[in-house]
Amino acid sequence: MKDLLYNKLIQYSKSGIYPFCMPGHKRNFKVPGIENPYDIDITEVDGFDNLHDPSGILLEIEKRIASIYNVPYAFLSVNGSSAGILASISAVPKGGALCVARNCHKSVFDGVSISGRKVYYTYPEEIVPDSMIFGGVSAANVERYLKRHSNIKAVVITSPTYEGFLSDVKKIADTAHKYGALLIVDEAHGAHMPYHDEFPVSALYLGADIVVQSLHKTLPSLNQTALVFVNGDSELARRVQRALSFFTTTSPSYGLLASIEYCVEWCVENEKEFDEYVKNLSSFRERCSQLQAVQLLGRELIGEYHIFDMDPSKLAFLCNDIPGTDMRRYLLHEHKLEMEAAGPVHVLGMTSVMDTEEGFQRLFKGLADAAKIQSYPKEPRYYEDKQLERIALLNLGKAGRVYKDFIYLYPPGCPILAPGEVFTKEIKEKIMGYIDQGLEVIEWERFTF
């Protein structure tokens, strides 16, 4: 029994590791009266409605949330933002092509694959070469595609990005609507933004037609909880709702549904908690100017790389002297700080309203102490066997051929190579470098369906 996942999770929860990563509840959010999740784990018994055709309590929750956010329609998702994205793309009128930002999450590309739609990519700039850290989407580039291709019926962008950079959503929305296209915004990493004026304005209020948010990423809600908002007529809302049903289990967790409701109500009722959170963030960012080992990216990038705004809750640190993967291992093993992600040149921390002042102090101390190291010993790779298999597969790849599926880094799941793109020698070298850094590269082409 000692090897059960449950036991491993309990051990991890008692390890003293502080999470600068998802989920946003940071493992310290207590719901009064709920000690045993099995107590509230039910299915669609009498009086508890049906998520696939809500007409009772679940419909009332959706209406309440729509009212709180001041949008026409809100839908609950217990399959995360990924299901919301898949549903949003499926809801685009039949035969409509898509203009997609190339830095979107894998769920966007999965949605394209499932629906068999024609897609045109618009390419945001990388802030640092080969970092997979991207800036914003250019509205001018979007308009060029819409002018050339009248079959485009929706534009899909990610704003904010994994690292917290936002595009000019209003300008992109106005541009899309000018040409009769919808704007779908993956705002999975921006669920917290409506709850304080110090955060950027949500796409909900900037003209986006469909907005998908992951509550669990930056708010105190359980993993897999998300919301799908529709700023449109009842026909579009019904299409989204019907499509969401396709990608949702027929046995939804009522514990997750309750978590969505409780999270939103808690956020509405705890404005002072967000004030304290913003205060801690501001203080931490000011102190970070003293650090020698890293540089914290911030608002100085607004206006560059088509970045319209920046979410201060995301802590993207460029590492000065050691790889980001080394920094991540150092912070975990020497300071018990679990970071969200790392790349060749950076390490990323995710914060939420549940973070504590003590947590920020621990992170600052860890980063300050990192100035004393030049590298950190590599450990046996967690994905060793799989990575070796990847290397063998990639060595078989012939430079110059058109790739049929995806190669992507995880997290966050933004493709390095997508179907229809050419597998070049430069891309191969980049991928080999990622693997050598200890990053997980996922390669799918050997599978056929």
N, C-alpha and C positions, 0 to 999 in steps of 0.2 A: 504493500500500500504506500510505501514511502515515495514511490516514483510518480504518484498521481499528480496530474496538473494542479488539482486543488491544493494539495500540500505544498507544491512549489510556489503557488501564488501566496499562500499564507506566510511561507518563509520570506518571500520577497517583501511582503507588506511589513514585516518586522525587522527588516534589514537596516533601517535608518536612512535609506537612499531617498533624497529629495527630488521630486519630479519637475524638471523644467521641460515637460513634454505633455502630450495628451494622456488621458482625458482632462478636461478643464476642471473637474471637481477635485483634482489633486489628491484623491483618496482620503480627504478629510471632511467631506460634506455629509453631514448626518441628517437623514430624514426622520423626524420624530415618530417613534412608534414602530419603525421598521427595523427589526433586528435579524429576521430570518426571511430571505427573499422568497422562499418556498411558500410562505404564508399568503402571498399575493400573486402567485403564479397561476393564472387561470386562463381559460379559453373563452369563447363567446357564449358564456352561460347567460341565462335569462336575466335581463336587466342591464347587460353590459355592452349592448350594441354590436355592430359588425364593422370593422375597419374598412372592408371592401365595399360597403354600401351604408355609411353611417346615417342614422336617423334619430339617434337618441343622445346618450351622454358623450359619445365621441364627436358627433356633429356639433354639440354645444361647446366642446373644448375648441374645435377648429374655429367656430364663430367667435369665441372669446379671444383667441389668439389673433385672429384677423382684426378684431376691434382694437386690441392693444397696440398692434403694429400699424393700424390705420391703413390697411390694404383690403381689397375686395375679398380675396380668398387665401386661406392658409390650409395646408394639408399636412398631416402627421406622417412621418416616415420612421419605421423601426429597422429599415435596412440602410440607414445612413444616407449621406448626401449622394453616394454612388447611385442608389436607386432613384433619387430625385433627379439626378443628371440624366440617367437613362430614360426616365419618363419624360423629361423636358424635351429631349431630342426626338423621342418617338411621337410627341404631340405636335411637332412641326407638320404643317399640311403635307399630304402625300405627294411624293415626287420632288419636294423642295430640296435644293442643295443647301449646304451650310458653308459659311465663312468662319473658320475656327482658328483661334489663336494657338500657335504651335506649342506653347508652354502649358497647355491645359493638362488636367489630371487624366490618368488612364481611363477613367469612367467615361469621359467625353469620347475618346477614341473607340472605346468598347461600344458606345451608343451608335457611333457612325458605322461600325462594323455590323452590328446587329440589324440596323435599319437599311444597310446597303446604300446609303446616300452618297452622292457625289460631294466632295469636300474641297474647299480652297483654303490654303493656309496663309495666315498673316503672321510674320515672324517678329516678335519682340526682340530687342537687343539684349545680349548678355552683359551684365554690369561688370563682371570680371570674366575674362576668357576661360572657357572650359570649366566654369564653376557651376553651371546649371542654375545660376541666380539671374532671373530675368527682370527687365523693367516693364513698362506699361505697353499697352496696345495703342498704336497710332490710329486715330480716327481717320486721318487722311488716307492711310493704306486701306482701311476698311472700305472707304468710299470708292477707291479705285477698283476694288473687286466688285462692289455692288453696281458700278457703272458698266463694267465689262460683262457681267454675268447676271442677266435678269432672272435666272432660275434660282438665285440665292433667296431663300425664304426665312433664314435665321442667321444671326451672328452669335457666336458663342465665345465668351472670354472668361478668364479667371481674374477676379479682383475682389479682395487683395490676393496677392500671390502667397505662396508658402512662407516667404520671407517678409511679407507685409507691404508690398508695393502695389499701389492702386493706379488704374487707368482713369482717363477722363470719361467716366461712364455716361454722364449726361450728353456729352458731345457725340459719343458713339451711338447712344440711343436715338438721338435726333437724326443722325445720319442713317441709321438702319430704317427708321420709320419713314424717312424721306423717300426711300426706295421700296417701301412696302414690306420690309422684313422685320421679324421679331428680334429682340435682344434677350438672350439667355445669359445670366451672370452666375457663374459658380462662385458664390460668396461663402463657401464652406468655412473659410478661416476668418470670417467677419461677423459671426453671430453676436458678438459682444458690442459691435459698433453702435447700435441704436440706443445703448444704455448710458452713454456719457458724451457730452459735447467735445471732450478732448480727443475722441476718436473720429476718424473720417466719417463722412455721411454715407449711409448705406445705399446700395444700388436700389433698394426698395423705393427711395424717394427721389431718384434721378432719372426715372423714365424706363427702367428695365421692365420687360414684360413678364419674365419668369426669373425668380431669384431663389437659389437653393442655399440653405445654411445648415452647417453641422453644429448643433448645440453642444455636442460632447467635446468639440475641439477646444473651445475657449469659454464655455460657460459650465456651471455645475450641473451637468446632466450625464447620464450613463452612456457608455459607448453604444453606437449604432443609432442614436437619437438625432433626428434632423427635422427641418421644416422646409416645405416647398410653398413659396408664395406666388400668386398670380395677380399681376396688375393688368387685367384684361376683362373681356366680356365672359358671359357664362359659357359660351361655346368653347373658348380656349381653356377655361377652368375645367370643364367636363372632360376635355381631351387629356389634360394633364392628370386628372384624377383617375381616369380609366387606364391610362398608361402606367401610372404609379401602381395600380393594382396588379399589372402584369409582373412587376419586379418586386412584389412584396409577398412574403410567406402567408399562407392561408391560416397559419397558427401564430398570429402576432403576440409578442410578449406584452401582457398588460402591465407588467412592472416597468417596461420601457416607455409605454404610453403614459403611465402615471408620472414617470420621471420628466417627460417633456412638459406636462402640465405644471408640475411642481417647480421645475426650473424657471419657467417663464413667470409664474406668480412670484417666486422668490426674488427674481431680478427686478420686477416692478416695485416690490415692497422694500427693497434694500438699497436705495439710492446712496445712502451714506457709505455702504460697503464699496461701491464703485468710486466714490470720492477718495476713500482711503487707498484703494488700488491705484488710481491715477497718481496720487501723491507719492506712493512708493515707487512707481515706475519713473516718474519725473526725477526723483531724488537719485535713483539708481543710475539713470542715464547721465545725469550731471557728474556723478562720481566716476563713471567709466572713462571720462576724458583723461583721467590720471593713469589709466592702464597702459602698460608697455607691450604686453604680449599680444594684444588684440586691438582691433579697431571696431567699434560698434557703429554699424550703418544706421543712418537716421535721416532727418528731414533735409539735410544738406543736398540730398540727391533729387529733391523735388525740382522738376523742370528739366532734369537730365533723363535720357533714355525713355522719354515719353512718360515719365512718372508724374502723375497728377497730385498724388498725396501719399502719405506714408503712415502706416499703423504702428504707433509706438509700443504696442504690446508685444510685437515680435522682436526678439533679440538676435539679430544676425551679426556675428562677430567674424571679421576677417582676421585670420591668424598671421602674425608677422614673420615668425621664424620657424614654425613647425607646421606640418600638415594638420588640417582640421580633424582628421581621423585620430591622430596622435593626441590632440587636445581633448577630444571627446573621451578617449580612454583614460587620460590623466585625470580629468574631472570626476569620472566615475570611480576609478580605483583609489585615488588619493583623497578625494573630497566627498564621495558618495553623492554626486550630483548627476542625475540622469538627464542628459540633453535630448532634445527632440531628434536632431539629425546632425550629420557632419558630411563634409565634402572635402575635396582636395585642398581647398584654401579657406574653409570656413566651418564654423560650428553654430548651430541654431538652437536657441532656447525659446520655448513657448510659455507664455504666462497667462494667468487668468485672475479673475476677481477673488479666487480662493487662495492665491499665493500670499505668503506672510512676509512681514518685514525681515524676520529671521532668515527666511529662504533667500531673499535678495542679498542679505549680508553674507550668507554662505557662498553664494555665487561670486560675489565681488572678491571675497578672500581667495577663492579657488583660482580665479582669473589673475589676481594680483600675484599669487604664488607661482603661477605658470611662467612668469618672466624669468624664473631661475632655471628653467629646463630648456634644452636644445632639441630633445626628442623624447619619445616615450616608448619603452619596449613593446614590440608587437607580441600579441598573444596568439595561440592557435586559433585559426579562424573558425568562427561558429559555423560558417557555411562552407567549410573547407572542401568537402567532397563535391558539393554542387558547383563551387567556383572552379575547381579543377576541370569538371565536366564542361563548364562554360568556355574555359580557355581552349579545350580541345575542339569544341564546336566552332569557336571563332577562328581558330587557325585553319579550319576547313573552308571558311568563307572565302569566296573569290571576290576580290576587289573589283568594283565596276558592275556587279550584278544588281538587279532591282530586288529589293527585299519584299517579302510577301506578308510579313507580320510585324511584331513589335520587339524592340530591345529597349528596356528602360531601367532606370535606377529606382530602387525602392528603399526608403521613401524618397520623394513623395509620389512617384509613379508617372513622372513626365517622360514621355518617350525620347530616347536618344535617336532612335530610328523608327519610322512608321511605315506602314505598307505603301509601296509605290516609290519609296525613296531609295537612292543608290547607296549600296554598301561600299564606301570608299576606303582607301588605305588610311586616310586621316581619321575617319570614324573608328576604324578598327584599332588604331593606336590609342585613341582616346578611351575606348572601352577597356583595353588591356591595362591602361593606366589606372582606371577606376578600380578594376579587380585587384591590381597590385596594392592599391591603397587599403584594401579590405572592405570596399563598398560592395553592396549586393547588386549585381547586374542580372536581370531576368530576361531570358531569351526564349521566344515562343515558336519560332518558325518550324521547328521540327515536328510540331503537332499539326494535324489536319483534321477538319471537322466535316 
